[in-house]
Amino acid sequence: MLFCPKCLSILVPKPSAKGFLSCSNCNYKSKSSEDLVIKEILKVPKSREIEVVEKRVDSLPKTEEECPKCHHKEAYFWTIQTRAGDEAETRFFECIKCKNRWRAYK
């Protein structure tokens, strides 16, 4: 960390002074244009870390629907309004066995 020789504030990079450090307090500019590397190391406590879970959690409901690919007779399903509000919603399916996805219009 470098400090301003005039007012002792921290010198920071500014976009207008490319390659130079500037003082935000008194507008002092450093004389050297060395390659600057700015790093910030964050230490996150274990209690705040995000756990990545690779296991798929199947929370969708199941129905008896035949998969067009493997002909398994059970699939997950969900519905989405894909067209105008006065038309029926679209049903989407995913085969439990082969994970093939397809849709059915009502």
Contacts in CASP RR format, 6 or more apart in sequence:
PFRMAT RR
TARGET T0000
AUTHOR 0000-0000-0000
METHOD contacts of the structure
MODEL  1
MLFCPKCLSILVPKPSAKGFLSCSNCNYKSKSSEDLVIKEILKVPKSREI
EVVEKRVDSLPKTEEECPKCHHKEAYFWTIQTRAGDEAETRFFECIKCKN
RWRAYK
1 10 0 8 1.000
2 10 0 8 1.000
2 11 0 8 1.000
2 21 0 8 1.000
2 30 0 8 1.000
3 9 0 8 1.000
3 10 0 8 1.000
3 11 0 8 1.000
4 10 0 8 1.000
4 11 0 8 1.000
4 23 0 8 1.000
4 25 0 8 1.000
4 26 0 8 1.000
4 28 0 8 1.000
5 28 0 8 1.000
6 23 0 8 1.000
6 26 0 8 1.000
6 28 0 8 1.000
7 23 0 8 1.000
7 25 0 8 1.000
7 26 0 8 1.000
7 28 0 8 1.000
9 23 0 8 1.000
9 24 0 8 1.000
9 25 0 8 1.000
9 26 0 8 1.000
10 23 0 8 1.000
11 21 0 8 1.000
11 22 0 8 1.000
11 23 0 8 1.000
11 28 0 8 1.000
11 30 0 8 1.000
12 21 0 8 1.000
12 22 0 8 1.000
12 23 0 8 1.000
12 24 0 8 1.000
13 19 0 8 1.000
13 20 0 8 1.000
13 21 0 8 1.000
13 22 0 8 1.000
13 36 0 8 1.000
13 38 0 8 1.000
14 20 0 8 1.000
14 22 0 8 1.000
14 24 0 8 1.000
17 29 0 8 1.000
19 33 0 8 1.000
19 34 0 8 1.000
19 35 0 8 1.000
19 36 0 8 1.000
20 29 0 8 1.000
20 30 0 8 1.000
20 32 0 8 1.000
20 33 0 8 1.000
21 29 0 8 1.000
21 30 0 8 1.000
21 36 0 8 1.000
22 28 0 8 1.000
22 29 0 8 1.000
22 30 0 8 1.000
23 29 0 8 1.000
58 76 0 8 1.000
60 76 0 8 1.000
60 77 0 8 1.000
60 78 0 8 1.000
60 94 0 8 1.000
61 76 0 8 1.000
61 77 0 8 1.000
61 78 0 8 1.000
62 74 0 8 1.000
62 75 0 8 1.000
62 76 0 8 1.000
62 77 0 8 1.000
62 96 0 8 1.000
63 74 0 8 1.000
63 75 0 8 1.000
63 76 0 8 1.000
63 77 0 8 1.000
63 93 0 8 1.000
64 73 0 8 1.000
64 74 0 8 1.000
65 73 0 8 1.000
65 74 0 8 1.000
65 75 0 8 1.000
65 77 0 8 1.000
65 93 0 8 1.000
65 104 0 8 1.000
66 72 0 8 1.000
66 73 0 8 1.000
67 73 0 8 1.000
67 75 0 8 1.000
67 93 0 8 1.000
67 95 0 8 1.000
67 97 0 8 1.000
67 98 0 8 1.000
67 100 0 8 1.000
67 102 0 8 1.000
68 100 0 8 1.000
68 102 0 8 1.000
69 95 0 8 1.000
69 98 0 8 1.000
69 100 0 8 1.000
70 95 0 8 1.000
70 97 0 8 1.000
70 98 0 8 1.000
70 100 0 8 1.000
72 95 0 8 1.000
72 96 0 8 1.000
72 97 0 8 1.000
72 98 0 8 1.000
74 95 0 8 1.000
74 96 0 8 1.000
74 97 0 8 1.000
75 93 0 8 1.000
75 94 0 8 1.000
75 95 0 8 1.000
75 96 0 8 1.000
76 93 0 8 1.000
76 94 0 8 1.000
76 96 0 8 1.000
77 91 0 8 1.000
77 92 0 8 1.000
77 93 0 8 1.000
77 94 0 8 1.000
78 91 0 8 1.000
78 92 0 8 1.000
79 89 0 8 1.000
79 90 0 8 1.000
79 91 0 8 1.000
79 92 0 8 1.000
80 89 0 8 1.000
80 90 0 8 1.000
80 92 0 8 1.000
81 89 0 8 1.000
81 90 0 8 1.000
82 89 0 8 1.000
82 90 0 8 1.000
83 90 0 8 1.000
88 105 0 8 1.000
88 106 0 8 1.000
89 106 0 8 1.000
90 103 0 8 1.000
90 104 0 8 1.000
90 105 0 8 1.000
90 106 0 8 1.000
91 103 0 8 1.000
91 104 0 8 1.000
91 105 0 8 1.000
91 106 0 8 1.000
92 101 0 8 1.000
92 102 0 8 1.000
92 103 0 8 1.000
93 101 0 8 1.000
93 102 0 8 1.000
93 103 0 8 1.000
93 104 0 8 1.000
94 100 0 8 1.000
94 101 0 8 1.000
95 101 0 8 1.000
END
